[in-house]
Amino acid sequence: MTQLSSTLAAATGSSAASRRAFIPLFLTLICSAIGHAYFVITFPAMAREYSLTDMQAGFVMGGGALVLTLAAPFWGWICDARGRRFVVLFGSIGTTLGLALLVLVFEAGERQWLPMQTLLLSVLAVRWAQSCASGGLMPAAQAVIADLTSPTQRSRGMGLLGGSFGVGTVLGGTLAMATGGEHVLEGFYLITTALLLCCLWLWFSHPETAEDLSAAAAAARYRSRWDGQQAPAEQSLRFGSMLPFLLTTLLCLTVYSLIQQITALRLQDDFGLDFNGSVQFAGRIMMVSMAAMIFSQLVLVALLRLTPQRMAVLGAAVSCVALSMAAMATDPQSLLLSMGFMGLGIGILLPCNLALLSLAVGQRNQAKAAGVNGFSKGVGMAIGPILGAALYASSTAMPYWLSAALLAAVLVAFVAMLLVQRGQY
């Protein structure tokens, strides 16, 4: 907790008002991630208890992820036009109401009050509506961090953003282990209550952090449009300046989801573990890599005194070496070690990439850029499992080698940026 406080202070500067603005948002993001992880872990098993097929459960989860991906750019535009506070409150309230409605639907399914078809349609409607309403929460949070941090502190702030999701994912998995199948609904009630408290805290304490949403600033923007000119603070979003960072996000999430897809399979095929053993050890690998990623995002990024470009080079290099080690792993323990190093590398690379994306766009385009980046995340998460399964069919090590090659390309790109930047000064 002391390290987290010092990281927060370093990321948001010395302003106590800035920290008060971010703390409730940080806790809301953690609770939202807990709810997401808990749902992903428990719903497939719950669906079978309610006589839903595995395909129907997958349609609920995959469709919700698709809606969230498509909604993120839309909410990014709304956030830059209406302000951060509006989108943060709407997203947090939508997440809370959606989870509360899901609990009610699950209660009805538990008591067999709804026919199977009605139950399926109800879960679909609630989950997809929740994804649509909450799609702006992460882009708005990224914009808030851009508002509260200076360029030199941007990587630390983005590390907190990524760390909140990682912490929530670990806590969600821990809660699922604690509740099991017998008390799964109690877990949903607990998360909903925590989210409700966070919403109340945000409502009463979270300020508008965008600086140019006043009536005078809006009038000046409209006058510039009337004169046929464009205000400097509102330059259009240039995808060319964003493209390297969007591609980095796409490749990192592709690699991460690809590795998740084939880890348990490799433990069975290369190392001889049975079904139960492979699932348990794959879960251990996931927890170790996630813990390493959280450590990087919350601690290493704050401690390293490097520019975002240099830290991105370091993160890409560590990840590339770790994936090469994984491809040559000869036992489960060496695979676990290499995945831990991959978590360290990705945990450095992703927040620095977000910081560079933030610095590449104007202040009025922060949420738009975050929304488009969210779309890149969704595409990467969709491509990874398919690509992993296709490559694994030819060779059990091939997915790791390809992942190493993709991150080697990211490494080369960031080294080239450094050389270009050095040549300009």
C-alpha positions in Angstrom: 0.0 0.0 0.0 2.9 2.4 0.8 4.5 1.6 -2.6 1.1 2.2 -4.3 0.7 5.6 -2.6 4.2 6.7 -3.6 3.5 5.5 -7.2 0.2 7.4 -7.2 2.0 10.5 -5.9 4.7 10.2 -8.5 2.2 9.7 -11.3 -0.2 12.5 -10.6 2.3 15.0 -9.2 2.3 16.8 -5.9 -1.3 18.1 -6.2 -3.5 16.5 -3.5 -6.6 17.5 -5.6 -5.2 15.5 -8.5 -4.8 12.4 -6.3 -8.3 12.9 -4.8 -9.7 13.0 -8.4 -7.9 9.8 -9.4 -8.2 7.6 -6.3 -12.0 6.8 -6.6 -11.5 6.3 -10.3 -8.6 3.9 -9.7 -10.7 1.9 -7.2 -13.7 1.9 -9.7 -11.5 0.4 -12.4 -10.2 -2.3 -10.0 -13.8 -3.2 -9.0 -14.9 -3.2 -12.7 -12.0 -5.6 -13.5 -13.0 -7.8 -10.6 -16.5 -8.0 -12.0 -15.2 -8.8 -15.5 -12.8 -11.5 -14.4 -15.4 -13.0 -12.0 -18.0 -13.2 -14.8 -15.6 -14.7 -17.3 -14.5 -17.4 -14.8 -17.9 -18.3 -13.4 -20.4 -17.8 -16.3 -19.4 -20.8 -18.4 -20.0 -23.2 -15.5 -23.2 -21.3 -14.5 -24.5 -21.6 -18.0 -24.4 -25.4 -17.9 -26.3 -25.3 -14.6 -29.0 -23.3 -16.3 -29.1 -25.7 -19.2 -27.5 -23.3 -21.7 -25.1 -24.8 -24.2 -21.3 -23.9 -24.3 -21.9 -22.3 -27.7 -24.6 -20.0 -26.2 -22.4 -19.1 -23.3 -19.6 -18.3 -25.8 -22.0 -16.1 -27.8 -22.8 -14.1 -24.6 -19.2 -13.6 -23.7 -17.8 -13.1 -27.2 -20.7 -10.8 -28.2 -20.2 -8.7 -25.1 -16.5 -8.3 -25.9 -17.3 -7.3 -29.5 -19.9 -4.7 -28.3 -17.3 -3.3 -25.8 -14.7 -3.0 -28.6 -17.0 -1.2 -31.0 -18.4 1.1 -28.3 -14.9 2.4 -27.2 -14.2 4.7 -30.1 -17.7 6.2 -29.9 -17.4 6.9 -26.2 -13.9 8.4 -26.9 -15.5 11.0 -29.1 -18.2 11.7 -26.6 -15.7 12.1 -23.8 -13.6 14.7 -25.7 -16.8 16.6 -26.5 -18.8 16.4 -23.2 -16.0 15.9 -20.7 -14.4 13.1 -18.7 -16.8 13.3 -15.7 -19.9 12.6 -17.7 -18.4 9.5 -19.4 -16.8 8.2 -16.2 -20.1 8.5 -14.3 -22.1 7.0 -17.1 -19.7 4.1 -17.5 -19.4 3.3 -13.8 -23.2 3.5 -13.3 -23.8 1.4 -16.4 -21.3 -1.3 -15.2 -23.0 -1.4 -11.7 -26.6 -1.5 -13.1 -25.6 -4.2 -15.6 -24.1 -6.4 -12.9 -27.1 -5.8 -10.6 -29.5 -6.9 -13.4 -27.3 -9.9 -14.2 -27.6 -11.0 -10.6 -31.4 -10.7 -10.8 -31.4 -12.8 -14.0 -29.2 -15.4 -12.4 -31.4 -15.5 -9.3 -34.4 -16.1 -11.6 -32.5 -18.9 -13.3 -31.5 -20.4 -10.0 -35.1 -20.5 -8.9 -36.3 -21.7 -12.4 -38.6 -18.8 -12.9 -37.5 -18.2 -16.5 -37.6 -20.6 -19.5 -34.2 -21.4 -20.9 -34.8 -19.2 -24.0 -36.0 -16.3 -22.0 -33.0 -16.7 -19.6 -30.6 -16.7 -22.6 -32.1 -13.6 -24.2 -32.1 -11.8 -20.8 -28.4 -12.5 -20.2 -27.6 -11.5 -23.8 -29.5 -8.2 -23.5 -28.1 -7.2 -20.1 -24.5 -8.2 -20.9 -24.5 -6.4 -24.3 -26.2 -3.3 -22.8 -23.7 -3.3 -20.0 -20.8 -3.6 -22.5 -22.2 -0.7 -24.5 -22.7 1.5 -21.5 -19.3 0.8 -19.9 -17.3 1.1 -23.2 -16.2 4.6 -22.4 -14.9 3.9 -18.9 -11.4 3.0 -19.9 -11.0 5.7 -22.6 -12.2 8.3 -20.2 -9.8 7.0 -17.5 -6.9 7.3 -19.9 -8.0 10.8 -20.8 -8.2 11.7 -17.0 -4.6 10.5 -16.6 -3.5 12.6 -19.5 -5.2 15.6 -17.9 -3.6 15.0 -14.5 0.0 14.1 -15.6 2.8 16.0 -17.2 4.6 14.4 -20.2 7.4 13.2 -18.0 4.9 11.5 -15.7 2.6 10.0 -18.4 4.2 6.5 -18.4 3.7 6.2 -14.6 0.1 7.2 -14.9 -0.6 4.8 -17.7 1.1 2.1 -15.5 -1.5 2.8 -12.8 -4.2 2.3 -15.4 -2.9 -1.0 -16.5 -2.1 -2.1 -13.0 -5.7 -1.5 -11.9 -6.9 -4.0 -14.5 -4.3 -6.5 -13.5 -5.1 -6.2 -9.7 -8.8 -6.5 -10.5 -8.2 -9.6 -12.6 -6.2 -11.3 -9.8 -8.8 -10.4 -7.1 -11.6 -11.6 -9.4 -9.9 -14.9 -9.8 -9.3 -15.1 -6.0 -12.9 -14.4 -5.3 -14.0 -17.1 -7.7 -11.8 -19.5 -5.9 -13.2 -18.5 -2.5 -16.9 -18.6 -3.5 -16.8 -21.7 -5.7 -20.0 -22.9 -7.3 -22.1 -22.9 -4.1 -21.8 -19.2 -3.3 -21.2 -17.7 -6.8 -24.2 -15.4 -6.6 -23.0 -14.0 -3.2 -19.8 -13.1 -5.1 -21.8 -11.1 -7.6 -23.7 -9.3 -4.8 -20.3 -8.4 -3.2 -18.9 -6.9 -6.4 -22.1 -5.0 -7.1 -22.0 -3.5 -3.7 -18.4 -2.4 -4.0 -19.2 -0.9 -7.4 -22.2 1.0 -6.0 -20.0 2.5 -3.3 -17.4 3.5 -5.9 -20.2 5.2 -8.0 -21.3 7.2 -5.0 -17.7 8.3 -4.3 -17.2 9.3 -7.9 -20.5 11.2 -8.0 -19.6 13.4 -5.0 -15.8 13.8 -5.5 -14.7 13.3 -9.1 -14.2 16.6 -10.8 -14.1 17.5 -14.5 -10.4 17.3 -15.4 -10.5 18.6 -18.9 -9.4 22.2 -18.9 -11.1 23.6 -22.0 -14.7 22.7 -21.5 -15.8 26.0 -20.1 -18.5 28.1 -21.8 -15.9 30.7 -23.0 -13.7 28.0 -24.5 -16.7 26.4 -26.2 -17.7 29.9 -27.6 -14.2 30.4 -29.0 -14.3 27.0 -30.7 -17.6 27.8 -32.3 -16.4 31.2 -33.5 -13.3 29.6 -35.1 -15.6 27.1 -36.9 -17.8 30.0 -38.1 -14.8 31.8 -39.5 -13.8 28.6 -41.3 -10.8 28.0 -39.1 -9.9 25.2 -36.7 -8.8 26.0 -33.1 -5.3 24.8 -32.4 -6.4 22.8 -29.4 -8.9 20.9 -31.5 -6.8 19.6 -34.4 -8.3 16.6 -36.1 -7.1 13.2 -35.0 -4.2 12.1 -37.2 -4.1 8.4 -37.6 -0.6 8.5 -39.1 0.9 9.7 -35.8 -1.1 7.1 -33.9 -0.4 4.2 -36.2 2.8 2.8 -34.6 1.3 2.8 -31.2 -2.0 1.3 -32.3 -0.1 -1.5 -34.0 2.0 -2.0 -30.9 -1.2 -2.5 -28.9 -2.6 -4.8 -31.5 0.5 -7.0 -31.6 0.9 -7.1 -27.8 -2.7 -8.2 -27.2 -2.4 -10.6 -30.1 0.6 -12.2 -28.5 -0.9 -12.2 -25.0 -4.2 -13.9 -26.0 -2.3 -16.3 -28.4 -0.1 -17.5 -25.5 -3.2 -18.0 -23.2 -4.8 -20.1 -25.9 -2.0 -22.7 -26.3 -0.4 -22.9 -22.8 -2.5 -25.7 -21.4 -2.2 -27.6 -24.7 1.6 -27.4 -24.7 1.7 -28.6 -21.1 -0.1 -31.7 -22.2 1.6 -32.4 -25.5 5.2 -31.5 -24.7 5.5 -32.0 -21.0 3.1 -34.9 -20.5 0.7 -33.4 -17.9 -2.9 -34.7 -17.7 -6.0 -32.6 -18.1 -6.2 -31.6 -14.4 -2.5 -31.0 -14.1 -2.3 -28.9 -17.3 -5.3 -26.7 -16.2 -3.8 -26.2 -12.8 -0.3 -25.4 -14.0 -1.7 -23.1 -16.8 -3.6 -21.2 -14.1 -0.3 -20.9 -12.1 1.5 -19.6 -15.2 -1.3 -17.0 -15.8 -1.2 -15.8 -12.2 2.6 -15.5 -12.2 2.7 -13.6 -15.5 -0.2 -11.3 -14.3 1.6 -10.7 -11.0 4.8 -9.8 -12.9 2.9 -7.5 -15.2 1.3 -5.7 -12.2 4.7 -5.3 -10.6 6.1 -3.8 -13.7 3.1 -1.4 -14.2 2.9 -0.2 -10.6 6.5 -0.4 -9.5 9.1 -0.7 -12.3 7.6 2.0 -14.5 7.5 4.4 -11.6 11.1 3.6 -10.5 12.9 3.6 -13.9 14.2 7.0 -14.7 14.0 6.6 -18.5 12.0 8.3 -21.3 8.9 6.4 -22.5 10.8 5.5 -25.7 13.7 3.9 -23.9 11.4 2.1 -21.5 9.4 0.8 -24.5 12.6 -0.5 -26.0 13.5 -2.2 -22.7 10.0 -3.8 -22.4 10.0 -5.1 -26.0 13.5 -6.5 -25.6 12.7 -8.4 -22.3 9.4 -9.7 -23.9 11.2 -10.9 -27.0 13.9 -12.8 -25.0 11.3 -14.3 -22.7 9.2 -15.6 -25.6 12.3 -17.1 -27.2 13.0 -18.8 -23.9 9.5 -20.1 -23.8 9.9 -21.6 -27.3 12.9 -23.6 -26.1 11.4 -24.6 -22.7 12.1 -28.2 -21.8 9.8 -28.5 -18.7 6.9 -26.7 -17.1 9.1 -24.9 -14.6 11.2 -23.2 -17.4 8.0 -22.3 -19.2 6.7 -20.7 -16.0 9.9 -18.7 -15.6 9.8 -17.5 -19.2 6.2 -16.4 -18.9 7.0 -14.5 -15.7 9.7 -12.5 -17.6 7.2 -12.0 -20.5 4.8 -10.4 -17.9 7.6 -8.1 -16.7 8.4 -7.0 -20.3 4.8 -6.5 -21.4 4.1 -4.7 -18.2 6.8 -2.1 -19.1 5.9 -1.9 -22.8 2.2 -1.4 -22.7 2.0 1.7 -20.3 4.9 3.3 -22.2 3.2 2.7 -25.5 0.0 4.3 -24.0 2.0 7.3 -22.8 3.6 7.8 -26.3 0.1 7.5 -27.9 -1.2 10.1 -25.5 1.7 12.5 -26.3 1.3 12.0 -30.0 -2.3 13.5 -30.1 -3.6 16.9 -28.9 -5.1 17.3 -25.5 -8.6 17.5 -27.0 -8.1 14.1 -28.6 -7.0 12.1 -25.6 -10.2 10.1 -25.2 -10.6 9.6 -29.0 -7.2 8.1 -29.2 -7.9 5.9 -26.2 -11.1 4.7 -27.8 -9.4 3.8 -31.1 -6.7 2.1 -29.0 -9.4 0.1 -27.2 -10.6 -1.1 -30.7 -7.0 -2.3 -31.4 -7.1 -4.2 -28.1 -10.3 -6.0 -29.1 -9.0 -6.9 -32.5 -5.8 -8.3 -31.0 -7.8 -10.3 -28.4 -9.9 -11.8 -31.3 -6.9 -12.6 -33.6 -4.7 -14.2 -31.0 -6.6 -17.4 -30.1 -7.3 -18.1 -33.8 -3.7 -17.5 -34.9 -2.4 -19.5 -31.9 -4.6 -22.5 -32.7 -3.6 -22.5 -36.4 0.1 -22.2 -35.7 0.0 -24.8 -32.9 -1.3 -27.4 -35.4 2.0 -27.2 -37.3 4.4 -27.0 -34.3 4.0 -26.6 -30.5 6.9 -24.1 -30.4 5.8 -22.1 -33.5 3.3 -19.8 -31.7 6.1 -18.7 -29.3 8.6 -18.1 -32.1 6.1 -16.0 -34.1 5.2 -14.0 -30.9 8.9 -13.3 -30.4 9.2 -12.2 -34.0 6.2 -9.8 -33.7 7.7 -8.2 -30.6 11.1 -8.1 -32.3 9.4 -6.0 -34.9 8.0 -3.7 -32.2 11.5 -3.5 -30.7 13.0 -2.4 -34.1 10.3 0.2 -34.5 11.0 1.8 -31.1 14.7 1.7 -31.7 14.1 3.5 -35.0 12.0 6.1 -33.2 14.9 6.7 -30.8 17.4 7.1 -33.5 15.2 9.5 -35.4 14.6 11.5 -32.3 18.3 11.6 -31.5 19.0 12.8 -35.0 16.6 15.7 -34.6 18.5 17.2 -31.6 
